[in-house]
Amino acid sequence: MVATEERERSSVFATARIVLSAYGTETVSRRSERQNFDADRFVRSRDTVYITAPSHLQSITAPLVVGLLEEIRQAAYRWAREQARTHRQAPPVLWALDEVANIAPIGKLPDIVSEAGSQGLQVMACFQDLSQAGKRWNKEADGFLTLFGTKVVFPGIGDPRTLQALSLMAGDWDRPYTVFNTSTGRSMQFGFPLGMGVGSNSGTGYQFSTQREARLTPSEISTIPPGHALLVRVGRCGLVETTHSHSWEPWQRVLAAGPPTVLDHGPHDDLSPGLPVAEVEPVRRQRRSPYMRPQNGE
């Protein structure tokens, strides 16, 4: 019993150490003393929070990203319930999660996707293929193609399981086949005393049939032409043309309608050990976003 409790205690400490490892530098610890983010005010705004992490630090920052997303999710649900009571409706909060299996490995992501749409939160998640999702969410990842109503598939997928699943999602169709038959012949008759008779005949015919086939085979999905993506929805699918980010419409109109600058709330956090500690620049009052919490009586 003592040994079991000791192992459980060690497991808890090990998990806590992993979760809090991002606070292992003085820079991050100092920044964390100033809590300046208000999730409830953020979900009521039209602002955007950008979260990035280099590949070699994703395992360290992932717990912090998951915690921030959870805080935003709870605030979005509260805001949606408040709107329902007052019979109002505001645009939902959007989670645009790229490389979600590495940067934001939310344990209950399948449950969130199934319920979030009706509670003021839209979820867009990007995976390399289903094998990447399977390593993180095990059997629950098999339902992602069902939970996400719209699937956008870009060229380059090589995982056979993913290609086969997408082929099944695209559905089957009855391919029509037409068979054309033609025949010609010649006959000769001999008799006595009538002599010989010669005859000829010809004929044509058509045969119609159908054969059930996959609308898109796995090989066709794996060879999507460059500059295109496959859009798969319930009962239909088709190719769409992709555009270069921020250079073609409609992105130019989106950029023109956005704020002229991105607010800077201090230098980046360097998580590498052994480097000099950078001084944290205080947030200027006139540049503070509407969802940022006041500090020191501001």
CORGI-V187400 format. One record per run of one state. SS is the DSSP state (H for helix, E for strand, C for the rest). FROM is the first residue (numbers start at 1). LEN is the number of residues. If there is no record, write none. Layout:
BEGIN
((SS:FROM:LEN) (SS:FROM:LEN))
END
This chain:
BEGIN
((C:1:1) (H:2:18) (C:20:1) (H:21:3) (C:24:2) (H:26:7) (C:33:4) (E:37:1) (C:38:1) (H:39:5) (C:44:11) (H:55:31) (C:86:7) (E:93:5) (C:98:2) (H:100:4) (C:104:5) (H:109:11) (C:120:1) (E:121:5) (C:126:4) (H:130:18) (C:148:3) (E:151:4) (C:155:5) (H:160:11) (C:171:1) (E:172:20) (C:192:3) (E:195:20) (C:215:3) (H:218:5) (C:223:5) (E:228:6) (C:234:2) (E:236:6) (C:242:9) (H:251:7) (C:258:27) (H:285:3) (C:288:4) (E:292:1) (C:293:6))
END
